Amino acid sequence: MRSRKSTVTIQDVAREAGVSVSTVSRVLNKKDYIAVDTYEKVQQVIDELGYTSSLAARSMRSYKTNNVGLLIGDLKNPFAVEVMKGVDRAIGDFGYELIIHTTGKDITDLGIGWERRHVAQLNGSLTDGIIVVTPTTTNLPSAFPLVTIDPHVEESSFPSIISTNRAGALSVMEYLISLGHHRIGFIGGRPDLQSAIRRQQGYEDGLRQANISLVPDLIQSGDYGRKTGAECTRKLLSLPNPPTAIFAANDHSAIGAMEAAAEAGLRIPEDLSLVGFDNIPETAFTQPPMTTVNQSIEELGYMAAKILVDLIEGKSLESKIFKVPTELVIRKSCRAL
């Protein structure tokens, strides 16, 4: 499978922007006598659709930058850092250089589809291909190779790298239930991502397999954020019959849960068992060290870069979906009832 080629025309841009083809041409050629608001509107459509003129496209196709792009929301997020390590290691192995584009903002503050403009600007001009981490949209315009990590939907137009999220979550539930926990709270992740959907499926399937009734009050909608993880934990702990264990859909949320439990005067694991998901380095150093699911985040980045380089070099892929296995890492944040 090869990367999808763009079929966006100048007529498409004009139609989307509600202007004439000649107006689009004047914007492309930076001619005078164009109202500022018209110019900005046309330029926004050009960026969103990923349009390039035929002359520019021919020029870009004949020019190789030897750069790989990485589009990622916030480098302060531990998940992002681990992905970047894997990409960095891969480009060193394959002889490419890396350009990183980040907003410096939490992904939940960026809005839907923020990646579209940046993909259009970077791909094919500054880079030969691009990796987009946890995209907020399926509409990613590109005439050049593009790979996503933890995509918006399972069926993507681009090759995607994901973990075995449901299996990892199911292993958490089997472990907690084996310790005697039947009232298990769940803090979800970003609901638009397949990873969050699959992890909740694993939570629910674990209860079902053990013939434990699903209690809606024990499920809190999260966003993979530390602050939200703490807020969800406070809600769970305020229930008339609070959970004896909490499974957070990622480690960042679990660390927030740990903080909220401490605020409530609860000890982990004596008063509350806690499990995360990701195995970011911080989890080995929390007090106590946190049980979590290792999804080999660095390997996600490495595999994404390898697949992208294969596409850049014209190689065919056997699949569009590539999965990295997960594994439960048992530390000291859980106890038997």
C-alpha positions as CSV (number, residue, x, y, z in Angstrom):
1,M,0.0,0.0,0.0
2,R,1.3,3.4,-1.0
3,S,0.6,6.8,0.4
4,R,-2.6,8.4,-0.9
5,K,-2.0,11.2,-3.5
6,S,-3.8,14.5,-3.4
7,T,-6.4,15.3,-6.0
8,V,-7.2,18.8,-4.7
9,T,-7.5,21.3,-7.6
10,I,-7.6,25.1,-7.7
11,Q,-11.3,24.7,-8.5
12,D,-11.8,22.8,-5.2
13,V,-10.2,25.7,-3.3
14,A,-12.3,28.3,-5.0
15,R,-15.5,26.4,-4.4
16,E,-14.6,25.8,-0.7
17,A,-13.7,29.4,-0.2
18,G,-16.6,30.8,-2.1
19,V,-14.5,32.8,-4.5
20,S,-13.5,32.7,-8.2
21,V,-10.5,30.7,-9.5
22,S,-8.8,34.0,-10.5
23,T,-9.0,35.1,-6.9
24,V,-7.3,31.9,-5.7
25,S,-4.7,32.4,-8.4
26,R,-4.0,36.0,-7.2
27,V,-3.6,34.7,-3.6
28,L,-1.2,32.0,-4.7
29,N,0.8,34.5,-6.7
30,K,0.6,37.1,-3.9
31,K,-0.9,39.8,-6.2
32,D,-2.2,43.1,-4.8
33,Y,-5.7,44.4,-4.5
34,I,-7.1,41.5,-2.5
35,A,-9.1,42.3,0.6
36,V,-7.4,41.1,3.8
37,D,-10.3,38.9,4.9
38,T,-10.6,37.3,1.5
39,Y,-6.9,36.6,1.4
40,E,-7.0,35.0,4.9
41,K,-10.0,32.9,4.0
42,V,-8.5,31.6,0.8
43,Q,-5.2,30.9,2.5
44,Q,-6.9,29.0,5.3
45,V,-8.7,26.8,2.7
46,I,-5.4,26.2,0.9
47,D,-3.8,25.1,4.1
48,E,-6.7,22.9,5.2
49,L,-7.1,21.1,1.8
50,G,-3.3,20.8,1.4
51,Y,-3.4,22.4,-2.1
52,T,-0.3,23.1,-4.1
53,S,-0.1,24.5,-7.6
54,S,1.0,22.0,-10.3
55,L,4.3,23.8,-10.7
56,A,5.0,23.8,-7.0
57,A,3.9,20.2,-6.7
58,R,6.3,19.2,-9.6
59,S,9.1,21.0,-7.9
60,M,8.4,19.4,-4.5
61,R,8.2,15.9,-6.0
62,S,11.7,16.3,-7.6
63,Y,13.3,17.6,-4.4
64,K,14.1,15.3,-1.4
65,T,14.7,17.0,1.9
66,N,15.9,13.9,3.8
67,N,13.9,15.2,6.7
68,V,11.1,13.4,8.6
69,G,8.5,15.5,10.4
70,L,6.9,14.8,13.8
71,L,3.6,16.7,14.6
72,I,2.8,16.4,18.3
73,G,0.6,18.5,20.6
74,D,2.6,19.0,23.7
75,L,6.2,17.9,24.5
76,K,5.5,18.2,28.3
77,N,3.3,15.1,28.0
78,P,5.4,12.0,29.0
79,F,3.7,10.0,26.3
80,A,5.0,12.5,23.7
81,V,8.5,12.4,25.0
82,E,8.7,8.6,24.8
83,V,7.3,8.6,21.2
84,M,9.9,11.2,20.3
85,K,12.7,9.0,21.7
86,G,11.6,6.2,19.4
87,V,11.3,8.4,16.3
88,D,14.7,9.9,17.1
89,R,16.3,6.5,17.4
90,A,14.8,5.3,14.1
91,I,15.8,8.3,12.0
92,G,19.4,7.8,13.2
93,D,19.2,4.1,12.1
94,F,17.8,5.1,8.7
95,G,19.9,8.1,7.9
96,Y,17.2,10.9,8.1
97,E,16.9,14.0,10.2
98,L,14.0,15.1,12.3
99,I,11.9,18.2,12.4
100,I,9.5,18.5,15.3
101,H,6.4,20.8,15.3
102,T,4.6,21.3,18.5
103,T,2.1,23.9,19.9
104,G,3.2,23.8,23.5
105,K,-0.4,23.3,24.5
106,D,-2.3,20.5,26.0
107,I,-4.1,18.5,23.3
108,T,-7.4,19.1,25.0
109,D,-7.0,22.9,24.4
110,L,-6.1,22.7,20.7
111,G,-9.5,22.1,19.2
112,I,-10.5,19.7,16.4
113,G,-8.4,19.5,13.4
114,W,-5.5,21.7,14.4
115,E,-3.1,19.4,12.6
116,R,-4.5,20.0,9.1
117,R,-2.8,23.3,8.5
118,H,0.5,22.2,9.8
119,V,0.5,19.0,7.8
120,A,-0.1,21.0,4.6
121,Q,2.7,23.4,5.5
122,L,5.3,20.9,6.4
123,N,4.8,17.9,4.2
124,G,6.6,17.9,0.9
125,S,8.3,21.3,1.5
126,L,10.3,20.9,4.7
127,T,9.9,17.2,5.1
128,D,9.6,14.1,2.9
129,G,6.9,12.6,5.1
130,I,5.3,13.2,8.5
131,I,4.2,11.4,11.6
132,V,1.1,12.7,13.4
133,V,0.6,11.7,17.1
134,T,-2.9,11.2,18.4
135,P,-4.6,13.3,15.7
136,T,-7.9,15.0,16.4
137,T,-9.2,14.4,12.9
138,T,-9.3,11.9,10.1
139,N,-9.1,14.7,7.5
140,L,-5.3,15.0,7.1
141,P,-4.5,16.4,3.6
142,S,-1.2,15.2,2.2
143,A,0.2,14.3,-1.2
144,F,3.2,12.9,0.6
145,P,3.7,9.9,3.0
146,L,2.0,10.3,6.4
147,V,1.7,7.9,9.3
148,T,-0.4,8.3,12.5
149,I,0.1,7.0,16.0
150,D,-3.0,6.3,18.1
151,P,-5.4,7.5,15.4
152,H,-8.8,9.0,15.7
153,V,-10.5,6.0,14.2
154,E,-9.5,2.4,13.5
155,E,-10.1,2.6,9.7
156,S,-7.7,5.4,8.6
157,S,-6.6,6.5,5.1
158,F,-3.0,6.4,6.4
159,P,-0.9,3.7,8.0
160,S,-1.5,3.7,11.7
161,I,0.4,2.4,14.7
162,I,-1.6,1.3,17.8
163,S,-1.1,-0.9,20.9
164,T,-3.2,-3.9,21.8
165,N,-5.2,-1.6,24.1
166,R,-8.2,-3.9,24.8
167,A,-5.9,-6.9,25.7
168,G,-3.8,-4.6,28.0
169,A,-6.9,-3.3,29.8
170,L,-8.4,-6.8,30.1
171,S,-5.1,-8.0,31.8
172,V,-5.6,-5.2,34.4
173,M,-9.1,-6.3,35.1
174,E,-8.2,-9.9,35.5
175,Y,-5.4,-8.9,37.9
176,L,-7.6,-6.7,40.1
177,I,-10.4,-9.2,40.2
178,S,-7.9,-12.0,41.1
179,L,-7.0,-9.8,44.1
180,G,-10.7,-9.8,45.2
181,H,-11.7,-6.3,43.8
182,H,-15.3,-6.3,42.4
183,R,-16.0,-2.6,42.8
184,I,-13.5,-1.1,40.3
185,G,-13.6,2.5,39.2
186,F,-12.6,3.4,35.6
187,I,-11.2,6.8,34.4
188,G,-11.5,6.9,30.6
189,G,-9.2,8.6,28.1
190,R,-9.9,11.0,25.2
191,P,-13.2,9.5,23.8
192,D,-12.3,10.4,20.2
193,L,-9.3,8.0,20.2
194,Q,-9.3,4.3,19.5
195,S,-7.0,3.7,22.4
196,A,-9.5,5.1,24.9
197,I,-12.4,3.2,23.3
198,R,-10.5,-0.1,23.4
199,R,-9.3,0.4,26.9
200,Q,-12.9,0.9,28.1
201,Q,-13.9,-2.2,26.2
202,G,-11.2,-4.1,28.1
203,Y,-12.6,-2.8,31.4
204,E,-16.2,-3.7,30.5
205,D,-15.2,-7.1,29.1
206,G,-13.2,-7.9,32.2
207,L,-16.3,-7.3,34.4
208,R,-18.4,-9.4,32.0
209,Q,-16.1,-12.3,32.0
210,A,-16.1,-12.4,35.8
211,N,-19.9,-12.0,35.9
212,I,-19.6,-8.7,37.7
213,S,-22.4,-6.2,37.0
214,L,-21.3,-3.0,35.3
215,V,-22.1,0.1,37.4
216,P,-22.3,3.3,35.3
217,D,-21.4,5.5,38.3
218,L,-18.0,3.8,38.5
219,I,-17.1,4.9,35.0
220,Q,-15.8,8.5,34.7
221,S,-15.2,10.2,31.3
222,G,-11.6,11.5,31.2
223,D,-9.3,13.1,28.6
224,Y,-5.9,11.5,29.5
225,G,-5.0,14.6,31.5
226,R,-3.6,14.6,35.0
227,K,-5.9,17.3,36.3
228,T,-9.0,15.5,34.9
229,G,-7.7,12.2,36.4
230,A,-7.7,13.9,39.8
231,E,-11.2,15.4,39.3
232,C,-12.6,12.0,38.2
233,T,-11.1,10.3,41.3
234,R,-12.7,12.9,43.6
235,K,-16.1,12.0,42.0
236,L,-15.5,8.3,42.4
237,L,-14.4,8.7,46.1
238,S,-17.5,10.8,46.8
239,L,-19.9,7.9,45.9
240,P,-21.9,6.4,48.8
241,N,-20.1,3.1,48.0
242,P,-16.7,4.1,46.6
243,P,-14.5,1.7,44.6
244,T,-11.8,-0.3,46.3
245,A,-9.7,0.0,43.2
246,I,-9.3,2.5,40.3
247,F,-8.1,1.7,36.8
248,A,-7.0,4.8,34.9
249,A,-6.8,4.7,31.1
250,N,-3.3,6.2,31.2
251,D,-0.5,6.9,33.6
252,H,-1.0,10.7,33.5
253,S,-4.6,10.2,34.7
254,A,-3.4,7.7,37.3
255,I,-0.9,10.1,38.8
256,G,-3.7,12.6,39.1
257,A,-5.8,9.9,40.8
258,M,-2.9,9.2,43.2
259,E,-2.8,12.9,44.1
260,A,-6.6,13.1,44.7
261,A,-6.4,10.0,46.9
262,A,-3.7,11.6,49.0
263,E,-5.8,14.8,49.4
264,A,-8.6,12.6,50.7
265,G,-6.3,11.0,53.3
266,L,-6.3,7.6,51.6
267,R,-3.2,5.5,51.4
268,I,-2.3,3.4,48.3
269,P,-2.6,0.5,48.3
270,E,-3.8,0.1,51.9
271,D,-7.0,2.0,51.3
272,L,-7.2,2.1,47.5
273,S,-5.6,0.1,44.8
274,L,-4.6,1.9,41.6
275,V,-3.5,0.9,38.1
276,G,-2.4,3.0,35.1
277,F,-1.7,2.4,31.5
278,D,1.4,3.4,29.4
279,N,4.4,2.6,31.7
280,I,5.9,6.1,31.4
281,P,9.2,6.3,33.4
282,E,7.6,8.3,36.2
283,T,5.4,5.4,37.3
284,A,8.5,3.5,38.6
285,F,9.2,6.3,41.0
286,T,5.8,7.2,42.4
287,Q,5.1,6.4,46.0
288,P,4.4,3.6,45.9
289,P,5.6,2.5,42.5
290,M,2.6,2.2,40.2
291,T,1.3,-1.0,38.6
292,T,0.6,-0.2,34.9
293,V,0.4,-1.6,31.4
294,N,3.6,-1.3,29.3
295,Q,2.6,-0.4,25.8
296,S,6.2,0.2,24.6
297,I,5.6,3.8,23.7
298,E,9.1,4.3,22.4
299,E,8.5,1.3,20.1
300,L,5.4,3.0,18.7
301,G,7.6,5.9,17.7
302,Y,10.3,3.7,16.2
303,M,7.8,1.6,14.2
304,A,6.0,4.7,12.9
305,A,9.3,6.2,11.7
306,K,10.4,2.9,10.0
307,I,7.1,2.6,8.2
308,L,7.3,6.3,7.1
309,V,10.8,5.8,5.7
310,D,9.6,2.7,3.8
311,L,6.8,4.9,2.2
312,I,9.3,7.7,1.4
313,E,11.5,5.2,-0.3
314,G,8.7,3.8,-2.4
315,K,8.2,0.5,-0.7
316,S,4.8,-1.2,-0.4
317,L,3.2,-2.0,2.9
318,E,1.4,-5.3,3.7
319,S,-1.1,-3.6,6.0
320,K,-2.4,-0.2,7.1
321,I,-2.7,-1.1,10.8
322,F,0.4,-2.1,12.9
323,K,0.0,-3.3,16.5
324,V,2.5,-3.2,19.3
325,P,1.8,-5.8,22.1
326,T,1.1,-4.7,25.7
327,E,2.2,-6.3,29.0
328,L,1.0,-5.8,32.6
329,V,3.8,-4.5,34.9
330,I,3.0,-5.4,38.5
331,R,4.5,-3.0,41.1
332,K,3.2,-2.0,44.6
333,S,0.1,0.1,44.1
334,C,-2.4,-2.8,44.5
335,R,-3.3,-5.2,47.3
336,A,-5.6,-8.1,47.8
337,L,-8.8,-7.6,49.8
